[in-house]
Each structure stands twice: as structure tokens, then as C-alpha cells.
Amino acid sequence: MRINTILSFTFFVFISVSSFAQGPIPQVPAELEFADMIIRINPQARREIQLDVDALYRNPAYFKVKLDRVNLYMPYVERELRAVGVPEDLKYLVIQESGLIPDAVSTSNAVGFWQFKQGTAEEVFLRVDGQIDERKNIATSSRGAGLYLKKHNNSFDNWVCALVSYQMGLGGAKSYFGNRYNGQRVMDIDRNSHWYFKKFLAHKIAFENQVGILTSSSQRLVETKIQGPTNLSTLAKKYQVSEEHLKEMNKWTSNGRIPSGTFSLFYIEEVNPDYQPAVIKTEPESKPAPTKPTNSTETKTSSAFPKIAGNTNKATQPNQITINNLDGVQAAKTTSLEQFADQVGIKERKLRRLNDLDPNERVEAGNYYYTQKKKPRAVVETHVVQPGETLWSISQKYGIKLSSLKAKNRIRKDRDLKAGMVLNLQEHRKRGKDIQIVPVNQNRSVAQNPRSVPASTQASKTTNSVKQTPPTSAANQLIHTVSPGETLYSISRKYGVSVDQIKNWNQIGSQNIISVGQKLTIFKP
């Protein structure tokens, strides 16, 4: 869809740039998941993609500015792709296309966040005229991009081919690929694979573990529906922001005047420090149920999951709540999958697939079930296995695919679980690396579910790939004072512990915010 995008380095003076948790440059893996596909990358292609990843990280200041834009806009990109049924993995394409600069223009006169030419924009129902240019509106342009990608995927049943067609056009992609990849769920990437997809993989690898890592900024992008005719001057007074700010954030209106119709207006506002800008909510998040005290501080994080938001008073009705930011519903009573699927309004086979359920399993009263596809990784790094938990119950707790959870930890059966195991929820455990076991309260109970197994059974099972680690104690406790420029990530690397451990030891919220001079308790391993 574009050849070269002319990127403007202009950014919003409203965003704080006081902290940056970039960390080490991520390395291109030999295999990764993309849009429900497995992508295998040979060594030569890995080196080629790694050069692009390295280039994205070369200038930390520029990467930081771009990452701030990503975290500002990405919740709306994810929402719109999800609304039209496009895998969220394709969200990294908008970074590749425009760097999330609303008025970016390419040499071929493609415009906006997703770099649409006018004719293509009109094909996906975007308004482009002398008054309005929805290519510069993050919500409408993302929905248009989703429709465009989904239409092309209907021809290939392969999101790699659909993504490349975004650059080549449908006709060009059909000529390039033919039908040899149609319907394939495993693809090999080598030196001959299309450059555009390899460039995309570089952006995905560079940003996927950075999205949602927040700075000390306490600002978010707000969307509000407005009714025209009106103008930005009037709206600035209404929302108590400057007219210049509205012009900067709403470049979809070229002259500050908004014609008749309904439009999305964007502006930045200060928020409560506990707010997560990577989540769009309509209702306050419900508080997790109280749990019994435990000796393992890492379980404090797990008690906050699943995260339930939305109209929790109607949680047993479809389309009312989200579970870990995914659509879901709570079972009102124990019943069959068939009856529950009928109540929810989706096919039984889809319900089973979304929740990793086997045929003939029961739906248990009070349990939460997803009506939207779970993700390949969780928002936290690790989980400490509690007595009575199963691989399935852990995958449901965090909204992570069961197959991904098994693959990341190289565990296939519940009999291989042991209370206290520290499971990876984001990165794959390296071959030959032992699984840590930390002390947990063996008397702690968890809610039973169709796949729960007795704690005594779990405790009696061991594998040769686990390693007991010493408990935290005053003997290895120290106090770290936060210095200017330090982040949780840099501190975790300094002491050889994880970010989640530091957060749990010091009761740091999900925004990862620390301040200069703050005293942090660290238990050295």
C-alpha cells in the first residue's frame, strides 16, 4: 500500500518522557506465533530481520518517542481490529506504515495512520473530502484497515498473504503467492520470503514486549462522540483543553470546523495513577475476591486475575463484561456446553475452542468463560502454581491459550505440575533450563473447576526438570534506593530477579511506576 513513508518527528508535548524501560534488544526467534499461525524462520532470514530490529532500537530517544505514540494509540487500534474480526497481531502493521503519525504522507500520496490512498479509503467507507479526512482518525482508519485486511484474507485464508497484499494489492498478492499457501497454518520464512512481511516481523518483535510498558506519564487518550455542526474552538471550551491541542489530536478535521454528523473527538487528559491506558473501560474494574494469606509474595499478583471489567451486575449475560480485556461471560449455573453456548449465542464448537474445552465437559456455575479468542501470552511474566491448579485453570485465569502455556513451559500434562512451580506466561523456557519452585502455602485452596486435580496428587508428582530454590528471608534482603533514570527492568537485571518479583515485594501497581528516592525491598537469589 505504500512505498516510502515520510515520517514527521513531531510529537505531542503533552506526553511525559521522563522514564524509559527499553531494555536489551530482543532477538529474533527461530519460531514464533502470528495470528494463529506458526512462523518458522531460518538462520539467514533471522539475521536479516535482526538487522531491522537493531535499527529500530539504534536511537533510544527516537524509539522512546515512537513507543509513547504506540501506547497512546494502540488501545484503539486493538479495539477496532477486534471489532471486525482481525487478529490483534496485525496491529504492529500500523507502526510499520506510519509510525502512528496521523498526517504521515508517502511518496505515492498515501495518507494517515494506515497509509490509505483516497480510492482505497473510500472502498472501506472512510470519508475523505475537503472537510474531513478519516485516514487521520485512529479509530475509523483502524476499522478501515481491518476491513481491508479481512477482505483480502477471505481470498487466502492465510494472514501472512493478506498482510503482504496490504502492500501489493490483492491482484499483486494473488500473482505473487498463487494459492500454494491458502489455508496453511505453518509457514517457513527464508531469504526469498517477501520483504514486507519480514519488515513486519521486525516491528512485531521490536514492540510486542514493549506495548503496555508505561512511563511515569499519568495521561491517556480520550475518545468522545460529538455531534456536528460545531468547531474545535467551542469544543475546547467544553472539554477544558486548548484549541491548539484539539487541532494537534484531531487532524482529521482540516480547518477546525466539523460538519453535520457524528464524529470521534480525541484529547489527552490527566488520570488517576492507577489507570491503565492500555485498557479501554466503560465500568470500574471489579475488585478481586479476598484470598487467604500466603507465604509466597508472588501469588499477590495472581490474586488480581482474572481481571473482570464492564457491567459486572450482568456478568452472566453476553456482551456485558470483559475478562482480562477479552469478551466473556460468567456461568450462572452448572450446565452442558450445548446449553451454555445457546445461552451465550455462539456455536458450541467455537465456545469449546475459545476456552480449550473437551467435548462433553460441563460448564461450572460461577466460572468465567471467554467469548473471544485468548492471547498467546499474558500481561504478567510468571505465575506460581498453587495447590489444586491445573494447566487449564491457569490458562483461563490469565486469558492465555492452553497450547501457548504448555509450549512456553514445556509441560504437557497436569501430572507434571507441582505446587510452587514458577511458570512462564510470556517467554518460552529455554531447553535444559530448570523450572523454579518457590515455597507456597500447601493448605491454600483454589476454586475447583472441571480440570482441577487434588493437591496431594500434584505434590506427589515430580519431574527431572524442576529445581528447588531457597525461600526469601531477611538474610538475603536488601534495600535499593531508586536513582534518576532507573527502571524496574534495569533494577531487576542488576540483582538478577524478575520485574514481577520486585513489584510483588513492594506492592507496585500494574503501571510499573517508581520514583527517584523510593526505597525498594529486594531479596537476592
C-alpha positions as CSV (number, residue, x, y, z in Angstrom):
1,M,0.0,0.0,0.0
2,R,2.9,2.3,0.4
3,I,6.5,2.7,-0.9
4,N,8.2,5.0,1.5
5,T,6.5,6.9,4.3
6,I,7.8,10.4,5.1
7,L,7.8,10.3,8.9
8,S,7.5,13.5,10.8
9,F,9.4,13.6,14.1
10,T,6.8,16.0,15.5
11,F,5.2,14.6,18.6
12,F,2.9,15.8,21.4
13,V,4.4,18.0,24.0
14,F,1.7,16.6,26.3
15,I,3.5,13.2,26.8
16,S,6.0,12.7,29.6
17,V,9.3,11.3,28.5
18,S,10.9,11.1,31.9
19,S,11.3,7.3,32.1
20,F,12.1,4.6,29.5
21,A,12.1,0.8,30.1
22,Q,13.5,-0.2,26.7
23,G,15.8,-2.9,28.0
24,P,18.0,-5.1,25.8
25,I,17.4,-5.5,22.1
26,P,15.0,-8.5,21.5
27,Q,16.4,-11.3,19.4
28,V,14.6,-12.9,16.5
29,P,13.5,-16.4,17.5
30,A,13.6,-19.4,15.2
31,E,9.8,-19.9,15.7
32,L,7.0,-17.6,16.7
33,E,3.2,-17.3,16.7
34,F,1.5,-14.9,14.4
35,A,-2.3,-14.7,14.0
36,D,-2.9,-18.3,15.0
37,M,-0.1,-19.4,12.7
38,I,3.3,-20.8,13.4
39,I,6.1,-18.9,11.6
40,R,9.4,-20.7,11.3
41,I,12.4,-18.5,10.4
42,N,15.6,-19.9,9.0
43,P,19.0,-18.6,10.2
44,Q,19.6,-16.3,7.1
45,A,16.1,-14.7,7.4
46,R,16.7,-14.3,11.2
47,R,19.8,-12.3,10.6
48,E,18.0,-10.2,8.0
49,I,15.1,-9.4,10.4
50,Q,17.5,-8.9,13.3
51,L,19.2,-6.1,11.4
52,D,15.8,-4.3,11.1
53,V,15.1,-4.9,14.8
54,D,18.5,-3.5,15.7
55,A,17.8,-0.4,13.5
56,L,14.6,0.3,15.4
57,Y,16.5,0.3,18.7
58,R,19.5,2.2,17.5
59,N,18.3,5.6,18.7
60,P,16.8,5.2,22.2
61,A,15.3,8.7,22.2
62,Y,13.5,8.1,18.8
63,F,12.4,4.6,19.9
64,K,11.0,6.2,23.1
65,V,9.0,8.8,21.3
66,K,7.6,6.2,18.9
67,L,6.8,3.9,21.9
68,D,4.9,6.7,23.6
69,R,2.8,7.1,20.4
70,V,2.2,3.3,20.3
71,N,1.0,3.2,23.9
72,L,-1.2,6.2,23.4
73,Y,-3.0,4.9,20.3
74,M,-2.8,1.1,20.4
75,P,-5.9,0.5,22.6
76,Y,-8.0,2.0,19.8
77,V,-6.2,0.0,17.1
78,E,-6.7,-3.2,19.0
79,R,-10.4,-2.4,19.7
80,E,-11.2,-1.7,16.0
81,L,-9.3,-4.8,14.7
82,R,-11.1,-6.9,17.2
83,A,-14.5,-5.4,16.2
84,V,-14.1,-6.6,12.6
85,G,-12.6,-10.0,13.5
86,V,-9.0,-9.4,12.6
87,P,-6.3,-10.9,14.8
88,E,-4.7,-8.3,17.1
89,D,-1.2,-9.4,16.0
90,L,-1.8,-7.3,12.9
91,K,-1.8,-4.2,15.0
92,Y,2.0,-3.8,14.5
93,L,1.4,-3.1,10.9
94,V,0.3,0.5,11.8
95,I,3.7,1.1,13.3
96,Q,5.4,-0.1,10.2
97,E,3.1,2.0,7.9
98,S,3.2,5.4,9.6
99,G,4.9,5.2,13.0
100,L,1.5,6.3,14.2
101,I,1.8,9.8,12.9
102,P,-1.7,10.9,12.0
103,D,-0.8,13.1,9.0
104,A,2.1,11.0,7.5
105,V,2.2,11.2,3.7
106,S,4.1,8.8,1.5
107,T,5.7,9.5,-1.9
108,S,2.8,7.7,-3.5
109,N,0.4,10.1,-1.7
110,A,-0.9,7.5,0.8
111,V,-2.1,9.3,3.9
112,G,-2.7,8.8,7.6
113,F,-2.2,6.2,10.2
114,W,-2.7,3.2,7.9
115,Q,-1.4,5.0,4.7
116,F,-4.5,4.8,2.5
117,K,-4.8,6.3,-0.9
118,Q,-8.1,8.1,-1.4
119,G,-9.7,5.5,-3.6
120,T,-8.8,2.6,-1.2
121,A,-10.0,4.7,1.8
122,E,-13.4,5.2,0.2
123,E,-13.6,1.4,-0.6
124,V,-13.5,0.8,3.2
125,F,-16.1,3.5,4.0
126,L,-13.7,6.3,5.1
127,R,-14.7,9.8,4.5
128,V,-12.1,11.8,2.5
129,D,-13.2,15.3,1.3
130,G,-12.5,19.0,1.8
131,Q,-13.8,18.9,5.4
132,I,-13.0,15.5,6.8
133,D,-10.2,13.0,6.2
134,E,-10.8,9.9,8.3
135,R,-7.5,8.4,7.3
136,K,-6.1,10.7,10.1
137,N,-8.6,9.4,12.7
138,I,-7.1,6.4,14.6
139,A,-10.5,4.8,15.3
140,T,-12.1,5.0,11.8
141,S,-8.8,4.3,9.9
142,S,-8.1,1.2,12.0
143,R,-11.5,-0.1,11.3
144,G,-11.0,0.5,7.6
145,A,-7.6,-1.2,7.7
146,G,-9.3,-4.2,9.5
147,L,-12.0,-4.4,6.8
148,Y,-9.3,-4.2,4.1
149,L,-7.2,-7.0,5.6
150,K,-10.2,-9.2,6.3
151,K,-11.4,-8.9,2.8
152,H,-8.1,-10.0,1.4
153,N,-7.8,-12.8,3.9
154,N,-11.1,-14.2,2.6
155,S,-9.2,-14.9,-0.6
156,F,-6.2,-16.6,1.0
157,D,-7.3,-17.9,4.4
158,N,-3.7,-17.0,5.4
159,W,-2.9,-13.8,7.3
160,V,0.7,-13.7,6.0
161,C,-0.6,-13.5,2.4
162,A,-3.3,-11.0,3.5
163,L,-0.7,-8.8,5.2
164,V,1.6,-8.8,2.1
165,S,-1.4,-7.9,0.0
166,Y,-1.8,-4.7,2.0
167,Q,1.4,-3.5,0.3
168,M,1.0,-5.3,-3.1
169,G,-2.8,-5.1,-3.5
170,L,-5.0,-8.2,-3.9
171,G,-4.2,-8.8,-7.5
172,G,-0.4,-8.4,-7.0
173,A,-0.5,-10.8,-4.0
174,K,-2.5,-13.4,-5.9
175,S,0.0,-13.2,-8.7
176,Y,2.9,-13.5,-6.2
177,F,1.6,-16.2,-4.0
178,G,-0.8,-18.1,-6.2
179,N,-2.8,-20.5,-4.0
180,R,0.1,-22.5,-2.5
181,Y,-0.3,-21.0,1.0
182,N,-4.0,-20.9,1.1
183,G,-5.2,-22.3,4.4
184,Q,-1.8,-23.1,5.7
185,R,-1.1,-22.6,9.5
186,V,2.6,-23.2,9.4
187,M,4.9,-21.1,7.2
188,D,8.7,-21.1,6.7
189,I,10.4,-17.7,6.2
190,D,13.7,-17.6,4.3
191,R,15.8,-15.2,2.2
192,N,13.2,-15.5,-0.6
193,S,10.2,-14.6,1.5
194,H,8.6,-11.2,0.8
195,W,10.5,-8.3,2.3
196,Y,7.3,-6.6,3.6
197,F,6.4,-9.5,5.9
198,K,9.9,-9.7,7.2
199,K,9.8,-6.0,7.9
200,F,6.5,-6.6,9.7
201,L,8.1,-9.3,11.8
202,A,10.9,-6.9,12.8
203,H,8.3,-4.4,14.1
204,K,6.3,-7.1,15.9
205,I,9.4,-8.5,17.6
206,A,10.7,-5.0,18.5
207,F,7.5,-3.7,20.0
208,E,5.4,-6.7,21.3
209,N,7.1,-6.8,24.7
210,Q,7.2,-3.0,25.0
211,V,3.5,-2.3,24.3
212,G,1.9,-1.5,27.7
213,I,5.2,-0.9,29.5
214,L,4.4,2.5,30.8
215,T,6.4,5.6,31.7
216,S,5.6,7.8,34.6
217,S,3.1,9.7,32.4
218,S,-0.3,10.0,34.0
219,Q,-2.1,10.8,30.8
220,R,-4.4,9.0,28.4
221,L,-6.0,9.5,25.1
222,V,-9.8,10.0,25.5
223,E,-12.3,9.4,22.8
224,T,-15.7,11.2,23.0
225,K,-18.5,11.2,20.4
226,I,-19.5,14.7,19.2
227,Q,-22.4,15.9,17.1
228,G,-21.8,18.4,14.3
229,P,-22.0,21.1,13.1
230,T,-19.6,22.6,15.6
231,N,-16.0,23.7,15.7
232,L,-12.8,23.0,17.7
233,S,-13.0,26.4,19.5
234,T,-16.3,25.5,21.0
235,L,-15.3,22.0,21.9
236,A,-12.1,23.3,23.5
237,K,-14.1,25.3,26.0
238,K,-16.5,22.4,26.6
239,Y,-13.7,19.9,27.4
240,Q,-11.4,22.5,29.1
241,V,-8.4,21.9,26.8
242,S,-6.7,24.3,24.4
243,E,-7.9,24.7,20.8
244,E,-4.3,24.0,19.6
245,H,-4.3,20.7,21.5
246,L,-7.5,19.7,19.8
247,K,-6.1,20.6,16.4
248,E,-3.0,18.5,17.1
249,M,-5.0,15.5,18.2
250,N,-7.8,15.7,15.5
251,K,-6.0,16.3,12.2
252,W,-8.9,14.5,10.5
253,T,-10.7,17.9,10.5
254,S,-8.6,20.2,8.4
255,N,-9.9,23.6,9.2
256,G,-11.2,23.2,12.7
257,R,-14.9,23.2,11.6
258,I,-16.9,20.0,12.0
259,P,-19.8,19.4,9.6
260,S,-23.1,17.7,10.4
261,G,-22.8,14.1,11.6
262,T,-21.3,12.1,14.4
263,F,-17.5,12.0,14.9
264,S,-14.9,10.8,17.4
265,L,-13.0,13.6,19.1
266,F,-9.7,12.8,20.8
267,Y,-7.9,14.7,23.5
268,I,-5.4,13.9,26.3
269,E,-6.4,14.2,29.9
270,E,-4.7,13.6,33.3
271,V,-5.9,10.4,35.0
272,N,-5.7,8.6,38.3
273,P,-2.3,7.0,38.8
274,D,-3.9,3.5,38.9
275,Y,-5.4,4.0,35.4
276,Q,-4.0,1.6,32.7
277,P,-4.0,3.4,29.4
278,A,-3.7,0.1,27.5
279,V,-7.2,-0.8,28.6
280,I,-10.5,0.9,27.5
281,K,-13.2,0.5,30.1
282,T,-16.8,1.5,30.4
283,E,-17.2,0.5,34.0
284,P,-14.8,0.4,37.0
285,E,-12.9,-2.8,37.3
286,S,-14.3,-5.2,39.9
287,K,-12.2,-5.9,42.9
288,P,-10.8,-9.4,43.2
289,A,-12.2,-11.6,45.9
290,P,-10.2,-11.7,49.1
291,T,-7.8,-14.6,49.5
292,K,-6.2,-16.3,52.5
293,P,-2.7,-15.1,53.4
294,T,0.2,-17.0,51.8
295,N,3.9,-17.1,52.3
296,S,4.6,-16.5,48.6
297,T,4.5,-12.8,47.7
298,E,4.3,-13.7,44.0
299,T,0.7,-15.0,44.5
300,K,-0.4,-11.5,45.2
301,T,-0.2,-10.8,41.5
302,S,-2.2,-13.9,40.6
303,S,-5.0,-13.0,43.0
304,A,-5.8,-10.0,40.8
305,F,-6.6,-12.3,37.9
306,P,-8.8,-12.8,36.1
307,K,-9.4,-9.1,35.7
308,I,-13.2,-8.5,35.3
309,A,-14.5,-5.2,33.9
310,G,-17.7,-3.9,32.4
311,N,-21.2,-4.3,33.7
312,T,-20.4,-6.8,36.4
313,N,-24.0,-6.8,37.7
314,K,-25.0,-8.5,34.5
315,A,-21.9,-10.7,34.2
316,T,-24.0,-13.8,33.4
317,Q,-25.4,-12.1,30.2
318,P,-23.4,-12.0,27.0
319,N,-21.7,-8.7,25.8
320,Q,-21.6,-7.2,29.3
321,I,-18.2,-7.9,30.7
322,T,-14.6,-8.4,29.7
323,I,-12.2,-11.0,31.2
324,N,-8.6,-9.9,31.1
325,N,-9.7,-7.3,28.4
326,L,-11.3,-10.1,26.3
327,D,-15.1,-10.5,25.8
328,G,-16.5,-13.1,28.2
329,V,-19.4,-14.2,30.4
330,Q,-19.9,-15.9,33.8
331,A,-21.8,-19.1,34.0
332,A,-25.0,-18.6,36.2
333,K,-25.4,-22.4,36.8
334,T,-23.8,-25.7,36.1
335,T,-24.9,-26.9,32.7
336,S,-23.8,-28.6,29.5
337,L,-21.7,-26.9,26.9
338,E,-24.5,-27.1,24.4
339,Q,-27.0,-25.3,26.6
340,F,-24.5,-22.7,27.7
341,A,-23.4,-22.0,24.1
342,D,-27.0,-21.5,23.2
343,Q,-27.5,-19.0,26.1
344,V,-24.4,-17.1,25.1
345,G,-25.4,-17.0,21.4
346,I,-22.3,-18.8,19.9
347,K,-21.8,-22.2,18.4
348,E,-20.8,-24.9,20.8
349,R,-17.7,-25.8,18.8
350,K,-16.5,-22.2,18.9
351,L,-17.1,-22.0,22.7
352,R,-15.0,-25.1,23.2
353,R,-12.2,-23.8,21.0
354,L,-12.1,-20.4,22.7
355,N,-11.9,-22.0,26.2
356,D,-9.8,-25.0,25.4
357,L,-12.6,-27.4,26.5
358,D,-13.0,-31.0,25.6
359,P,-16.4,-32.3,24.2
360,N,-18.9,-33.3,26.9
361,E,-17.3,-31.2,29.6
362,R,-19.6,-29.3,31.9
363,V,-19.9,-25.6,32.4
364,E,-19.4,-24.9,36.1
365,A,-21.5,-22.2,37.9
366,G,-19.5,-19.1,38.8
367,N,-16.7,-19.8,36.4
368,Y,-15.8,-17.2,33.7
369,Y,-15.7,-18.3,30.0
370,Y,-14.3,-16.4,27.1
371,T,-16.3,-15.5,24.0
372,Q,-13.3,-14.0,22.3
373,K,-10.0,-15.7,21.4
374,K,-7.4,-15.9,24.2
375,K,-4.0,-14.5,23.6
376,P,-0.6,-16.2,23.1
377,R,0.9,-14.5,26.2
378,A,-0.3,-12.9,29.4
379,V,0.2,-9.4,30.7
380,V,2.4,-10.6,33.6
381,E,5.6,-12.6,33.2
382,T,5.1,-15.6,35.6
383,H,2.6,-17.5,37.7
384,V,3.3,-19.5,40.8
385,V,1.3,-22.8,40.7
386,Q,-1.0,-23.2,43.7
387,P,-2.3,-26.5,45.1
388,G,-5.2,-27.7,43.1
389,E,-4.5,-25.7,40.0
390,T,-4.3,-27.2,36.5
391,L,-2.8,-26.0,33.3
392,W,-6.4,-25.3,32.1
393,S,-7.3,-23.3,35.1
394,I,-4.1,-21.2,34.9
395,S,-4.7,-20.5,31.2
396,Q,-8.3,-19.3,32.0
397,K,-7.0,-17.2,34.9
398,Y,-4.8,-15.1,32.6
399,G,-6.6,-15.4,29.2
400,I,-3.6,-17.3,27.7
401,K,-4.1,-20.1,25.2
402,L,-3.7,-23.5,26.8
403,S,-1.4,-24.6,23.9
404,S,0.8,-21.5,24.5
405,L,1.0,-22.1,28.2
406,K,2.2,-25.7,27.6
407,A,4.6,-24.7,24.9
408,K,6.2,-21.9,26.9
409,N,6.9,-24.2,29.9
410,R,7.4,-27.5,28.0
411,I,4.8,-29.1,30.2
412,R,2.0,-31.2,28.6
413,K,0.2,-32.9,31.4
414,D,-1.3,-31.8,34.7
415,R,0.5,-34.6,36.4
416,D,3.8,-32.7,35.7
417,L,2.6,-29.7,37.7
418,K,3.9,-29.1,41.2
419,A,2.8,-26.5,43.7
420,G,5.3,-23.7,43.8
421,M,6.4,-24.1,40.2
422,V,7.1,-20.7,38.6
423,L,5.5,-20.9,35.1
424,N,6.4,-18.5,32.3
425,L,3.4,-16.6,30.8
426,Q,5.3,-14.6,28.2
427,E,8.6,-16.1,27.2
428,H,9.5,-19.7,26.3
429,R,11.5,-21.6,28.8
430,K,14.9,-22.5,27.3
431,R,15.7,-26.1,26.7
432,G,17.6,-27.6,29.6
433,K,16.7,-24.7,31.9
434,D,15.2,-25.9,35.2
435,I,11.8,-24.7,36.4
436,Q,12.0,-22.8,39.7
437,I,9.9,-23.9,42.7
438,V,9.2,-21.5,45.4
439,P,7.6,-22.1,48.8
440,V,3.7,-21.8,48.8
441,N,1.1,-22.4,51.5
442,Q,0.2,-26.1,50.8
443,N,-3.0,-25.6,52.8
444,R,-4.2,-22.8,50.4
445,S,-7.3,-23.9,48.5
446,V,-8.3,-22.8,45.0
447,A,-11.7,-22.8,43.4
448,Q,-12.3,-26.2,41.9
449,N,-13.1,-26.5,38.2
450,P,-13.7,-29.3,35.7
451,R,-10.0,-29.8,35.4
452,S,-8.8,-29.4,38.9
453,V,-6.8,-32.2,40.4
454,P,-6.2,-32.9,44.1
455,A,-3.3,-31.1,45.6
456,S,-2.0,-34.3,47.1
457,T,-1.7,-35.8,43.6
458,Q,0.1,-32.8,42.3
459,A,2.5,-32.7,45.3
460,S,3.4,-36.4,44.8
461,K,4.4,-35.8,41.1
462,T,7.8,-34.5,40.2
463,T,9.8,-34.1,37.0
464,N,13.5,-34.1,36.4
465,S,13.2,-30.5,35.0
466,V,12.4,-28.7,38.3
467,K,14.7,-27.1,40.8
468,Q,14.0,-26.1,44.3
469,T,15.1,-22.5,45.1
470,P,15.7,-21.2,48.6
471,P,12.9,-19.1,50.2
472,T,13.3,-15.4,50.6
473,S,14.5,-14.4,54.1
474,A,16.0,-11.4,56.0
475,A,19.4,-12.9,55.3
476,N,19.3,-12.1,51.6
477,Q,17.1,-8.9,51.9
478,L,18.5,-5.5,50.9
479,I,17.1,-2.1,50.3
480,H,17.6,-0.4,46.9
481,T,17.1,3.4,46.6
482,V,15.9,4.4,43.1
483,S,18.3,6.7,41.2
484,P,17.4,9.0,38.3
485,G,17.0,7.1,35.1
486,E,16.5,3.7,36.7
487,T,13.5,1.5,35.8
488,L,12.1,-1.7,37.2
489,Y,13.7,-3.6,34.3
490,S,17.2,-2.2,34.9
491,I,16.9,-2.8,38.7
492,S,15.7,-6.4,38.1
493,R,18.8,-7.0,35.9
494,K,21.1,-5.5,38.5
495,Y,20.0,-8.0,41.1
496,G,19.2,-11.0,39.0
497,V,15.5,-11.1,39.8
498,S,12.3,-10.5,37.8
499,V,10.3,-7.3,37.4
500,D,7.2,-9.2,38.8
501,Q,9.2,-10.2,41.9
502,I,10.2,-6.6,42.6
503,K,6.6,-5.4,42.1
504,N,5.2,-8.1,44.4
505,W,7.8,-7.5,47.1
506,N,7.0,-3.7,47.1
507,Q,3.3,-3.8,46.2
508,I,3.9,-1.8,43.0
509,G,0.8,-1.4,40.7
510,S,0.4,-2.6,37.2
511,Q,1.7,0.8,35.8
512,N,5.3,-0.1,36.8
513,I,5.7,3.4,38.2
514,I,8.6,4.1,40.6
515,S,10.0,7.4,41.7
516,V,13.5,8.8,42.4
517,G,14.5,8.2,46.0
518,Q,11.9,5.4,46.5
519,K,13.1,2.6,48.8
520,L,12.6,-0.9,47.2
521,T,13.0,-4.2,49.1
522,I,15.0,-6.8,47.2
523,F,15.5,-10.4,48.0
524,K,18.7,-11.5,46.3
525,P,18.6,-15.1,45.0
